Amino acid sequence: MPETRPQTLSRAGRPSRAEAEARIEELLESALDLFLTHGFERTSIDAIAAAVRMNKRTVYARFADKSALFLAAVQRAIARDVIPVAILTRLDSGDVEDSLVAIGRLRIEHFLQPAALRLQRILRAESIRFPQIADWHFELSTLPFMTYVAGLLQRAMDEGRIRTVDAAQAAAAFMSLVVGGQVRPLVAGRIPSPGDIDRRIRFAVDLILHGLLQH
């Protein structure tokens, strides 16, 4: 019986699948950095390929053009930006106010991470040219978060703690007041102190819940 050759090739030969995938990940990460630094228009495939020491033909073998590479890089960043629902579940103390404050704090702290801020800047800069990236971010990141908040509010309504309204609209108000209003200055580089962040979150949560209190 002939001797079986190992499946993994040496570095001197053709790269293994794992090595090829790692190179594509490196390509997408570098592309995202360059698109953020220089914008879509002023970033070239040549510059991206050079940044990762990759032949331009190799880039075009995987991505038809610069737009396809940009969309792949942003989609990857969005998928990595998602906060798992399991983490939100662990913040549910049973008290709707405490839970909402904890969830709002988590969301803001997440946006303070360099990768999340970078993604937000790209979304804001290029969503007009590529509207699908805003849709992807909403569907993958914002909507599951908002749906979970709606569930917390619905439970409080069912228990008679707050008056019954449209839970989805109440969750959207939470996202706008607690998250949206704070993200804009964060993206612009105006980072408030932890104390200011906490006060703003508590004020917004208090405002929402007092608007829903039983009369």
N, C-alpha and C positions, 0 to 999 in steps of 0.2 A: 504494500500500500504506500503511495507517495506521501512524503512528508507534507503536512498542512502548513501553509505559510501564515504568519500572523496578519491580522486584518489592519492593524495600525501601521501606516507607512512611516518611514523616518522623516525627519525634518528636511533632509536633503531632497526627498522626492515630493510627490503630490501631497498637499496637506490633508490631514484626516478631516472627517466631517465636523468634529468638535472644534478643530483649529480653524476651519473655514467659517463656522458660525461665530466663533470668537472674533474673527477679523471683521465680519459684517457688523457685529455689535460695536466694535471699535470705530468702524466707519460711521455708523449712525450717531454715535456719541460725539465724534469730532464734527460731523456735519451740523448737528444741532448747535454746537458751540459757535461755529463759524456763521451760521445763519443768524444767530442772536447778535453776534458781534458786528457783523457787516450788513445784515439785512438780506432778504432773498435776492434782490436784484444784483447786489454787489458781490455776492458769493458765487464763485465759479466751481464747476466740477473739477477743474485742474487744481484749484487750491485745496479742495476737500481731499482729493486723491493724494496730493503731496503731503498733507498733514498726517496721513496714516501710512505713507510710503507704499501706496497701492497703485498699480497700473490703471490708467483711466479706462482701458478696455475692460478690466475686471469690474469696475463700477458699473459700466454700461451693460455688462452681462447680467447684472442683477436688477438694475433700475433703468427704465427706458430713457429718462431724462432727469433734469434737475428737479422738476416739480414732483416726480415720483419719489425721488430720494428725500426731498423735504417732507412729503406727506408720511413716508415710512418712519422718518426720524421723529416727527411730532406724535404720530400714533403710538410709537413705542414709549415715548415720554409720558403720554397720557395714561397708558396702561400701567406704567410704574408709579403713577401719581395717585392711584386709587387707594382710599382708606378702606380696608376690609370691614364689612358689616360686623364681623365678629368682634372687632375692637370697639365699635360703637356699643354693642350689646353689653360689654363689660363695664361701660360707663353708666348704665341704667341702674340707679340706686333705688328705684321705686318711687322716688319723689320727682315729679315732673320738673320743678324749678331747678333743683340741684342737677338733674340729668341734663337739662338743656344748657345750663351754664358749663358743665363739664364737656359736653359735645361741642359747644361753641368755642371753648378754649382750645380743644384738640384741633379743630379746623384751622384756627388762626395760627397756632403753633406749627401746624403742618405747612401753611403758606409761608412761614418764615424760613423754611429750609431752602438753601440755595437752589436745589433742583426745581422745587415747586415755583419759586420766584422766577426762575429762568423760563419755565414753561408758560407762566402767566404773561410774561413780557412778549414771548413769541406769539401767543394766542391773540393778544391785543394788537400787535403790530401787523399780523398777516391774516386775520380772520376775514377781512374784506376781500382779499385776493383768493383765499381758500376758505369759504364759509363752512365747509365740511368739518374743519378742525374744531370749530366752536360747537358743532353738533356732537362730535365725538366726545368732547370734554363734558358736555352736559349729560349725555347718555351714560357714559362710563363712570364719571366722577361725581357730578352734582346730583343727578337724579336718584341714585341709590341712597345718597346721604339725605336728601330731602324726603324720600319715601320713608326712611327710618324715623325721621323727626315727625312726620305726619302720623306714623303709628303710635309714637309716644303721646302725641296730643289727642289722638282718637281714644286711646285708653283712658286718659284723664277725663275726656268728655263722657265716656261710657260709665265712669265711676262717679260722675256728677261733680267733679272738682272744678271744672270750667264749663261754661255754657257751650252748647252744641253749635258749631259752625262747620264750614267746609275745611276739613283737616288739611287737605292739600294746599289750599290757599293760605291757611295759617302757617304751614311749613314754609311756603314760599316767602311769607312775610318775615319769618325767622331768618331765612337765608339772606334776605335783603338787608335786614336791620343788623343782624349779629355778624354776618360774614361779609356781604358785599360792600357795606360801607367802610369796613376796615381794610379790605384787600386793596382797594385803589391806592391809598397812600403807601401801603407796603410795597406795591409794585413800583411806585415812583421813588422808592428809596427812603421814605419818611417812616422810620421804624419807631413806634411809641414804646414807652417803658412797659414792662410786664404789669405794673400797677395800673397804668392807663388802659391797657388792653382788657384787664379784668374788670375795671369799672365800666367800660363801654359795653362789655358783654352782659354784665349784670343789669345795667340800665335797660338794654334792649330786651332782655328776657323778661324783666319786671314789667316793661311797657306792654309787651305782648300778652302776658298772663293777666295783668290787671284789665286789659281790654276784653278778656274772655271770662272774667270772674262771674259767678252766679249773682244775679241781682235779687 
